[in-house]
Amino acid sequence: MRRGSFRVAVWHDAAMSVTPAVPAPDSDAERRAVELRGFGLASLGFALLITLTSGIVIPPMIALNLGGLFVLLWRQASRTPVARDRLRAPRSWPLTIAGGIVFGVAFKLLMKAIVMPLLGADPVNHAYHVLAGNLAIIPAALWTLTTVGFNEETVWRGYYFERLGKLWGTSAWAKAATVLVTSFFFALAHFQDQGLAGRRAGRDHRARVRDDLRDHGHAAVPHDPRTRRST
């Protein structure tokens, strides 16, 4: 054996003696993780489960918000890095909370005072106007308002963004398409109980006018089957 070859062999034996043994990966768990990160039956089944459990509401206003919990379960089972689904703690909790409150109030005032009047929409959200002066519904409303943000952001801005980003890529056009698609289906999910603000406002206004005229003795006012008398 040459001197150089002998030296290499000695170095190799020494390195092997001090290098800790790396445990073999769990092949079954890794196989399941790969399936869930892909777009096979297991992944599609999880997507369907998350979608169907994201909008369950028990009357009067108790949102179960199970979709976000299933996203966390999927992330753990698929071994998806936290950075990819945006589940990261902020650098400063007080600053983030204060900024969220300030931005939320400013955005609400902007929509109520400027945007919605310009579009001719009713500034009152009649779908949730039942909350006004209703003390009995406060516990359910607080639960829903506290958990619905986590559920919607985890599902719509976390899970769907990660899935579509992996499917379409990370180019500017792919990101724009992801935003448009998720925004469309997010709005569609809220259409069932809120509808189009302008159409609902006009319909409710006609119903109120008709009820006022009928209450004042104008019985000849025709009935519009698309409206119903508020109770």
Secondary structure, 3 states (H helix, E strand, C coil): CCHHHHHHHHHHHHHHHHCCCCCCCCHHHHHHHHHHHCCCHHHHHHHHHHHHCCCCEECCCEECCHHHHHHHHHHHHHCCCHHHHCCCCCCCHHHHHHHHHHHHHHHHHHHHHHHHHHCCCCCCCHHHHHHCCCHHHHHHHHHHHHHHHHHHHHHHHHHHHHHHHHHHCCCHHHHHHHHHHHHHHHHHHHHHHHCCHHHHHHHHHHHHHHHHHHHCCCCCCCCCCCCCCCC
